């Protein structure tokens, strides 16, 4: 069997059952350009490493693509299309990005967002939601207020609960679990509902905002200018919207919350919290240290 055929079978029989089949499609397109009609038996360490070299993208991207190849081969093996499944060699898992904002950086970024022209001030609401809920960018942009939807999650301001997942959507590895909102942020959202707002992030015309890339770039520049006027050197060049999630989790752990509660609130696995953020908790390895001290 050719690798192209193996990928096609995987796409037809499995990819359509997942929540984001387009991601598998992107990986298959890249894989097919390299492997084409080579038989599955040509998959081995040497050819996988050659794919890594010739692909010319980050190790994280190559790892995801080769992971799709491995999944396709294993699927065809389990379904009886192949009599054996050669091992797919993946590059090492990239080191987790640990960039998070200090409270001063977050304050300048928020101040900069509020200083933008009227068509960009919605960014301040995006930043606050990210810092309070640690939700991913698209989840925040799709959040409704008090109205369940199949297109996005919503905030029930009466019950004080954030429902990240749209109605009817399957739960995926990008966990979108419900979370109770802190009182200070909930009060803000209740005021927004009283003012007639329909979305957590909406423009001055009352429409849901679909993209923040331009406002985000402008806010980072403006934050640097505002800080510089106060004699503070501020570098936010490596800050992305996802940094808000890192920041929210980091601040919560530093505040003394348990890893289990943090994982539940932010919809992130305990394994990820321990691997990426665990050392930031004041109680990190506390029981081991207490035992040694005895």
N, C-alpha and C positions, 0 to 999 in steps of 0.2 A: 504494500500500500504506500502511495506517495504521501508526503507530509501535507501537501495541499489538500488531498482528499480527506486526510485525517482531520485537518482543521475545519473543512467544510462540514463534515459529519458532526463535529462538536458544535459548530455554530447552529446547524439545523436542529439538533436534538437537545442541546442543553442551553446555549446562550439565550434563547428566547424565554427561558424560564426564570432568568435572574432579573433583579430590579433595574440594572443599568447595562443592558446588552451592548450599548454603543462602546463601552470601554473594552469589552472583549473584541468587538469589531476592529477597533484601532490597533489592538495588539496583533490580531490575525493579519491585518493588512501589512504590518511591518514584518512579521514572520514570513509571510508568503513571498515577499519580495526577495528574501534571502534564500529560503529553502526550496521554493517552487516545487518541482517534480522529483526532488530527491526522495528516495525511499526512507521510511521511518528508521530502518536499520542504520542509517548514516548518523543518527543522533548519538553523540558520545561526547566525552569531555572536550576533545580537541575541536570539534565543530561548534560546540556551544561557546567555547572561548573565542573562536574566530568570529562568531556572530557578535560577541561583546565588543571586539575590536572594531569591526567594520560598521557596526550600527552607529557609533559616534554620538551617543547620547549618555545621559547620566546612568550610573550603576543602578539607581532605583528604578528607572524606566526599563532598562534591560532586564532587571530581575522580575518585574511585573510581566513583561512580554514572554520571557522564558517560562515563567510560572503558568501562563496560558498554554504554552506548548506542552508542558508537562501534564496539565489538566486534560488537554485534548487527547494525548496519548493514553493516559490512564482511563479516560472515558471509553475510548475505542477498545481497549483491552478488556475492560469489564463487560462491555456489550458484545464481545465475541468477534469484533472485526479484526483484532490482532491476536496472535498467539503468545506474544511477549511484549513487555513494555520497557524499552531501554531507558536508562536513567538520564534525566536532563540535569546538567550541572548549572547551578545558578551562581551569580556573583555574591559575595558576602552582603549581608543585610547592612545598608548604610547606617551610620551612626545617627541616632535621633537628633532632630534639631531642638535645641533647648533655649532658643531666644525667647525671652519674655520681657515685658515692659516693667520698668520701675514705676512707682506711683508718680514720680515727677514726670517721667516720659509720657505716661498715660494722660496726665493732667494737661501737658502741653499739646498733645495730639487732640484731645477733646476741645481745648480752647481754640486750636487752629480750625477744627471742623466747624465750630460755631461762628468763626469769623469769615467763613466762605460766603460767597454771594447767595442769594435766596434759593437758587436752584441747586445748591450743594449742601445746605445746612442739615438735610436729612442724614448726612453722614454721622452727625453727633448721636442720633438715635441708634444707628447701627453699632457704633463703638460702645455705647452704654449696654446694649443688649449683649454684645460679645463679652464684655467684662463681667456682667452679672450672671449670664447663663452659660458661657463657654460653648455656645452653639457654633456650628460651621457656617461659613458665609452664606451659602445658598439656603440653608435652613432659616437663617435670620431674615433674608430678603423675602422669603415666602410666607412669613408668619402673619396670620390674620389676628384681629382682635375680636374675641367673643363670637367668632363665626367659624365653625368646623368647615373644612374644605378638602376636596380631593386634590387640590393643587398645592397645598402647603399646610403646615401645622398651624396651631392657633393657641392663643392665651385665653384661658377661662379666668377672667378677672374676678368673678364672683367666688370661685373655689380657690383661686390663687395658684393654679396649676398651668404649667407650660406643656403643651402637647407638640412635640417636635415633628412627629410623623403625620403626613397627610392621611385623611380617611381612606381606608382600604389598601394602603400601600404595604407591601411585604416588608418585614423586618430584615435588614441586611447587616453585613459586617460593620457598616457605618451606623452604629446603633443610635436610634433616635427615640430614646426612652423619655417618658414624662418626668417632670421635675416640679417640686413645689418652689415657688418664687419667694425670695427674701422680701420682707415687708416694705423696705424703702423703695425697691424697684417696682413692686406691685402697686404701690400708691401712685407712682409716676404714671404707670400704664392706665390705672383707673381714671386719672385726670385726662389722659389722652382720649379715652372712650367717652368721657363726659363732654369733650370738645368735638366729638363726632368723627374721630379718626377711625379708620377701618383696618389699617395695617400698622405693624410695629415700625416699619420703615416706609414712609410715603413722602412724596414731594409736596411742594406748596400748593399744588392743584388737587391734592387728595388721591393721586394715583400711586399704586405700588411701584417701588423703585426696583428695576431689574438689574442694574449694573452700577457699581460704585467705583470702578477702576480710576476714572478721571478725578473724582473728588478725593479718593484716597491718596493719589499721587500729589495733588495740590495741597492736601492737608499736611502731608509729611514735610513738604517744602516750607509751608507757612509756619509749622511748628518750629522748625530750625531757625526761622527768622525771628519769631517771638522770643525764643530762648536766647538767641544771640544778643538781642536788645537788652537782655538782663544779665549779660556776661556769662551765659551758660553755653557750653559746647554740647550740642545735641545731634546725634547721628542716628537717624531712623531709616537709613537706606536699606537695611536688611529686614525691615518690618513689613509683614504682609497681613492681610485680614486674619489669616489663621493664627497669627501671633496672639490675637486676643484670646483664643482658646487656651494656648499655652499659659498666658498670663493669668487667666481666671483660675486655672487648676493650680498654678504655682502659688498664687496669693492664698487660696483656700487651704492648701496644705501647710503653708507657713503660718496660717492662723490657728493651726492645731487640729484640723478636721482629720478623721481617720481615713485611711486609704480606701476602705470599703465604702464609706459614705460618699467620698469624692467620686469614686467610680460610678456609683449609682446616680448621683446628681448630674454628672456631666455626660452620662451615657458612654463611658469609656471602660474598657475591660480592666479588671484589677491587674492583670499581667502588664498592660501598657502603663498604667499608673506607677507600678513598682519599678518597671524597667526605665522609664523616661524621667519620672518626677520623684520617685521614692526618696532619693537622697536629700530632697529639699524640705522634707517634713522634719520638724524639730524632734519627733519621736522615732526618726529613722534608726533602726538597729538598737533601740532603747533597751529591749528586753535582753539582748545579747550582752550589752555593755553592763546592765545591772547584774547579770549573772556572773560576769567576769569580776566585777567589783567585789562581789561576795567571796 
